[in-house]
Amino acid sequence: MKPSSSSSSLPPSSPSSSSPPLVPPSSSSSQHWIYDVFLSFRGEDTRRTFTDHLYVALDRAGVRTFRDAEGLRRGENIARELLRIIQGCRISVIIFSDKYADSRWCLDELEEIMKCRIKLRQLVFPIFYHVDPSDVRNQTGIFAHAFQKHEAEKTTRWGDKFPEKSQYGTEKIARWRAALKGAADLAGFDIADRHEAEFINNIVEEICRQLTSTYLNVAVYPVAIDSRVEDINVRETAKDSNGKTTLQERLLSDILRPTKIVVDDVSRGVNVIKERLGSKKVLVIVDDVDDVDQLNALAIHRDSFGQGSRIIITTRDRHLLELLEVDTIHLTQKMNEEEALELFTCHAFQNRCPNEDYTELLRRVVSYCGGLPLALEVLGSFLSKRSIGEWKSTLKKLKKLPHVKIQSKLRISFDSLDEFQRNIFLHICCFFIGMDKNYVIQILEGCGLFAEIEFSVLLQRCLVTVNEKNKLMMHDLLRDMGREVVREESPNRPERRSRLWQQEDVIDVMTDKSGTEETEGLALNLQRSDNMSFSTEAFRNMKRLKLLQLNYVQLTGDCDEFSKKLRWLCLRGFCLQVIPKEFLDEPYLVSIDLQYSNLVRVWEYTRVDQDFQTFSFWFITYIILDLLFFFLDFDISFSFGVV
């Protein structure tokens, strides 16, 4: 988690202000800062007291702090080295004390600090150490006396003899006044009657929060991220031993720095979070959540923190967000072609102008990635500074195997599924993409996979989608990830895999008749012109085969060789004119698809014992008429079409 509080959540004794310190943009986090904090102070007022105590407290909190021991203040003007240091600090803290405005060097520092606030978007915190903020803002009281001295000195030194220098002095004093007013208008810290130790602790806490809030990880090449949010990680930490208490300690310590909170158990941690953070206005980003228990451990609810707080949760599980009743759910969109080309080019060529010799290959790789930033970054980095021949070889390999880094990242979602969900996902990957959702659910229900509920889980986790025509769809890289999971079951022996869909593997297994009981699904899609024939003996040992698709495949032999556990039999372009009687002996069959077949008669018998749920026939018109008449005597539902 990376929590941060807004600039308005300062101590109650802060002066009221309509001009909070400017918060650096995310790009400032990549700037090279020399120090975290620059302390501007009047040495004779606070060097050995308040400023020294504040410096030590910041140093103990791990904040890199610069304080000048007057060594860089020489001559009439502020030293160049001191200017460089001011410009190289992320935050400037101005300690206004009784004699601060007496010092020309302090006022020159202040002027430069306020310039950096505008130009470099630095944070500026004023501290009013036993001075009235209104005196600083309006140069009244003791600050009025200081400026009377500056005006008198200008007159004494330059008078009417040097009008140009006198004018310069007048303009400089005006800039000092403007800088004082601008600084005093910022939200800051007023010690008033508070104890100094408590006061310093509050200052250190706020500075630490501001420093933490800017440590957001930014992509090396930030392409198309204006409307896309990404950050931080919970899932991996939560899986570790004592992971939830570790998360609780991180949340508490990050917000309450430099205070270190130790949590003994999860229940106590929840109570501590509610007690310590319940009234604070915070921004909490919780990334990569996969279990509602993780959010419960962090007390993440609508009313967990102070009014105005914001909680951003990233997750692969939409249902988890629905349980929390979040205000808005944003589905991260894949990149369009232009964005994808830009991101890939940045990683492959380290700029946005690709080598023209790679143009066609570049588009092929981008097309393979399908707008997925992860794949674009991984493959772009992998192919960087490689030859055209190596690019071509990589593309050929990707047709067989997904890249190992892409596979490992995408597999995280698969590994979080239970056994039934995994089986459904793999069946869809290998056999059912592009098919009607309801049709597929009916088949998978017949396989005993509780498809209705499990399919909704896959939808909520964005592992599958349904298009406007109710067809099952899936990102190509998710499909390839699932198929690689199956291939890894037996890399060198396809006959021992649970599913066979790759044409080369299926043809080898059926030709060699090397099928085994491990295979539960098999698909071979040929063209009518392929004219390939196989013996049904190839199925003899596939005793657990449930899903079989053989499109335009010529079969010889006894159909009794088919498994008795078939649920789905798809034989498009079926070569026979009658359905073999052996199909009637399939006790679990849910669906037969015989589109574009040569059937002229359904089967040789006039009695049907099985209660088939679905038939799918496509015949020429006059055959359909015969079939309609034939089916009048039977309680069978079927679908058909006319070509």
Beta strands, then each sheet from edge to edge (+ up, - down):
strand 1: 4-5
strand 2: 35-40
strand 3: 65-67
strand 4: 89-96
strand 5: 123-128
strand 6: 189-190
strand 7: 282-289
strand 8: 310-315
strand 9: 465-466
strand 10: 472-473
strand 11: 499-500
strand 12: 521-525
strand 13: 533-535
strand 14: 547-551
strand 15: 554-556
strand 16: 568-570
strand 17: 591-593
strand 18: 614-619
strand 19: 639-642
sheet 1: 1+ 7- 8-
sheet 2: 3+ 2+ 4+ 5+ 6+
sheet 3: 9+ 10-
sheet 4: 11+ 12+ 14+ 16+ 17+ 18+ 19+
sheet 5: 13+ 15+
end
